[in-house]
Protein backbone atom coordinates (compact mmCIF):
# COMPACT_ATOMS: atom_id res chain seq x y z
CA UNK A 1 0.00 0.00 0.00
CA UNK A 2 2.77 2.43 0.91
CA UNK A 3 4.37 2.03 -2.51
CA UNK A 4 1.13 3.06 -4.23
CA UNK A 5 0.68 6.05 -1.91
CA UNK A 6 4.26 7.23 -2.41
CA UNK A 7 4.11 6.71 -6.18
CA UNK A 8 0.85 8.60 -6.81
CA UNK A 9 1.53 11.41 -4.28
CA UNK A 10 -2.08 12.49 -3.99
CA UNK A 11 -3.00 15.27 -1.58
CA UNK A 12 -5.47 13.07 0.34
CA UNK A 13 -5.52 9.37 1.17
CA UNK A 14 -8.46 7.63 2.86
CA UNK A 15 -7.87 4.07 4.10
CA UNK A 16 -10.56 1.77 5.53
CA UNK A 17 -10.34 -1.52 7.39
CA UNK A 18 -6.82 -0.84 8.59
CA UNK A 19 -7.38 -3.44 11.33
CA UNK A 20 -4.94 -1.69 13.68
CA UNK A 21 -5.81 -0.76 17.25
CA UNK A 22 -3.09 1.90 17.29
CA UNK A 23 -1.24 3.81 14.58
CA UNK A 24 2.05 5.56 15.23
CA UNK A 25 3.35 8.64 13.47
CA UNK A 26 6.29 6.50 12.33
CA UNK A 27 4.02 4.00 10.58
CA UNK A 28 2.17 6.82 8.80
CA UNK A 29 5.50 8.41 7.80
CA UNK A 30 6.55 5.08 6.33
CA UNK A 31 3.31 4.89 4.31
CA UNK A 32 3.48 8.52 3.14
CA UNK A 33 7.21 8.52 2.40
CA UNK A 34 8.23 11.81 4.06
CA UNK A 35 7.26 14.25 6.82
CA UNK A 36 4.91 16.46 4.78
CA UNK A 37 1.70 14.93 6.16
CA UNK A 38 -0.91 15.23 8.84
CA UNK A 39 -3.36 12.49 9.77
CA UNK A 40 -6.33 11.35 11.87
CA UNK A 41 -7.05 7.77 12.84
CA UNK A 42 -10.08 5.91 14.09
CA UNK A 43 -8.58 2.71 15.53
CA UNK A 44 -9.94 -0.75 14.83
CA UNK A 45 -12.04 -2.46 17.46
CA UNK A 46 -10.51 -5.85 18.20
CA UNK A 47 -8.80 -5.98 14.79
CA UNK A 48 -12.01 -5.13 12.95
CA UNK A 49 -12.52 -1.94 10.95
CA UNK A 50 -10.38 1.11 11.55
CA UNK A 51 -9.88 4.23 9.43
CA UNK A 52 -6.87 6.34 8.53
CA UNK A 53 -7.03 9.73 6.79
CA UNK A 54 -3.71 11.18 5.61
CA UNK A 55 -3.18 14.43 3.74
CA UNK A 56 -0.32 16.58 2.48
CA UNK A 57 0.01 19.27 5.15
CA UNK A 58 1.43 21.69 2.56
CA UNK A 59 -1.78 21.33 0.50
CA UNK A 60 -4.44 21.05 3.20
CA UNK A 61 -4.22 22.72 6.61
CA UNK A 62 -6.39 21.21 9.35
CA UNK A 63 -8.46 23.46 11.59
CA UNK A 64 -10.39 20.77 13.45
CA UNK A 65 -11.24 17.11 13.31
CA UNK A 66 -13.29 14.37 14.89
CA UNK A 67 -13.15 10.60 14.85
CA UNK A 68 -15.97 8.16 15.30
CA UNK A 69 -15.95 4.41 14.83
CA UNK A 70 -17.37 4.64 11.29
CA UNK A 71 -15.98 7.96 10.04
CA UNK A 72 -13.30 10.62 10.35
CA UNK A 73 -14.08 14.30 9.72
CA UNK A 74 -11.31 16.84 9.11
CA UNK A 75 -12.17 20.51 8.53
CA UNK A 76 -9.56 22.86 7.13
CA UNK A 77 -8.37 24.92 4.19
CA UNK A 78 -6.70 24.22 0.89
CA UNK A 79 -3.46 26.17 1.30
CA UNK A 80 -3.07 27.39 -2.28
CA UNK A 81 -6.70 28.37 -2.89
CA UNK A 82 -7.56 29.40 0.67
CA UNK A 83 -10.82 27.48 0.23
CA UNK A 84 -12.40 25.85 3.27
CA UNK A 85 -13.22 22.16 2.94
CA UNK A 86 -14.27 19.16 4.98
CA UNK A 87 -12.69 15.75 4.36
CA UNK A 88 -14.75 12.74 5.43
CA UNK A 89 -13.48 9.16 5.38
CA UNK A 90 -16.30 6.61 5.80
CA UNK A 91 -16.41 2.90 6.50
CA UNK A 92 -20.12 2.06 6.43
CA UNK A 93 -21.63 -1.05 8.00
CA UNK A 94 -23.10 -3.81 5.84
CA UNK A 95 -26.56 -3.66 7.38
CA UNK A 96 -29.07 -1.30 5.72
CA UNK A 97 -30.47 -0.39 9.13
CA UNK A 98 -27.02 0.55 10.45
CA UNK A 99 -26.22 2.39 7.21
CA UNK A 100 -29.37 4.49 7.63
CA UNK A 101 -28.18 5.51 11.12
CA UNK A 102 -24.76 6.46 9.71
CA UNK A 103 -26.27 8.44 6.81
CA UNK A 104 -28.46 10.38 9.26
CA UNK A 105 -25.44 11.14 11.45
CA UNK A 106 -23.43 12.43 8.46
CA UNK A 107 -26.42 14.47 7.21
CA UNK A 108 -26.53 16.07 10.67
CA UNK A 109 -22.90 17.13 10.24
CA UNK A 110 -23.79 18.90 6.99
CA UNK A 111 -25.45 21.64 9.03
CA UNK A 112 -22.30 22.12 11.14
CA UNK A 113 -19.89 22.32 8.21
CA UNK A 114 -21.13 24.57 5.41
CA UNK A 115 -17.96 24.43 3.30
CA UNK A 116 -17.17 22.10 0.39
CA UNK A 117 -17.15 18.39 1.27
CA UNK A 118 -14.93 15.62 -0.03
CA UNK A 119 -16.20 12.21 1.03
CA UNK A 120 -14.51 8.93 0.27
CA UNK A 121 -14.51 5.47 1.69
CA UNK A 122 -16.20 2.11 1.67
CA UNK A 123 -19.93 2.72 1.65
CA UNK A 124 -20.85 -1.00 1.42
CA UNK A 125 -23.71 -0.10 -0.90
CA UNK A 126 -23.96 0.92 -4.52
CA UNK A 127 -26.02 3.71 -6.00
CA UNK A 128 -26.43 2.12 -9.42
CA UNK A 129 -26.13 -1.47 -10.64
CA UNK A 130 -23.54 -0.32 -13.21
CA UNK A 131 -21.04 0.26 -10.38
CA UNK A 132 -20.57 -3.42 -9.66
CA UNK A 133 -20.89 -6.67 -11.57
CA UNK A 134 -21.98 -9.99 -10.04
CA UNK A 135 -23.69 -8.17 -7.22
CA UNK A 136 -27.17 -8.73 -5.90
CA UNK A 137 -28.26 -5.20 -5.16
CA UNK A 138 -30.21 -4.06 -2.15
CA UNK A 139 -32.72 -1.71 -3.78
CA UNK A 140 -33.84 -0.11 -0.51
CA UNK A 141 -30.22 0.43 0.57
CA UNK A 142 -29.36 1.91 -2.84
CA UNK A 143 -32.35 4.24 -2.64
CA UNK A 144 -31.36 5.42 0.85
CA UNK A 145 -27.75 5.90 -0.27
CA UNK A 146 -28.98 8.03 -3.19
CA UNK A 147 -31.09 10.10 -0.78
CA UNK A 148 -28.04 10.55 1.47
CA UNK A 149 -26.02 11.82 -1.51
CA UNK A 150 -28.82 14.21 -2.47
CA UNK A 151 -29.41 15.54 1.07
CA UNK A 152 -25.69 16.23 1.50
CA UNK A 153 -25.63 17.91 -1.94
CA UNK A 154 -22.81 15.65 -3.08
CA UNK A 155 -21.67 14.98 -6.63
CA UNK A 156 -20.83 11.36 -7.50
CA UNK A 157 -17.68 11.60 -9.62
CA UNK A 158 -18.17 8.04 -10.91
CA UNK A 159 -14.46 7.29 -10.93
CA UNK A 160 -13.76 4.25 -13.08
CA UNK A 161 -10.81 2.61 -14.80
CA UNK A 162 -7.64 0.89 -13.68
CA UNK A 163 -6.60 3.59 -11.23
CA UNK A 164 -9.86 3.29 -9.28
CA UNK A 165 -10.97 -0.32 -9.72
CA UNK A 166 -9.71 -3.81 -9.10
CA UNK A 167 -11.08 -7.23 -9.79
CA UNK A 168 -9.69 -10.73 -10.12
CA UNK A 169 -11.06 -14.04 -11.35
CA UNK A 170 -14.27 -14.87 -9.55
CA UNK A 171 -14.33 -11.51 -7.79
CA UNK A 172 -16.88 -8.75 -7.97
CA UNK A 173 -15.78 -5.74 -9.96
CA UNK A 174 -15.99 -2.72 -7.71
CA UNK A 175 -14.89 0.87 -7.55
CA UNK A 176 -12.17 1.27 -4.97
CA UNK A 177 -12.77 4.96 -4.51
CA UNK A 178 -16.32 6.19 -4.00
CA UNK A 179 -17.26 9.86 -3.81
Secondary structure by P-SEA (a helix, b strand, c coil): caaaaaaacccbbbbcccccccccaaaaaaaaccccccccccccccccbbbbbbccccccccccccccccbbbbbbbcccccbbbbbbbbbccccaaaaaaaaaaaaaaccccccbbbbbcccccccccccccccccaaaaaaaaaaaaaaaccccccccccccccccccccccccccc
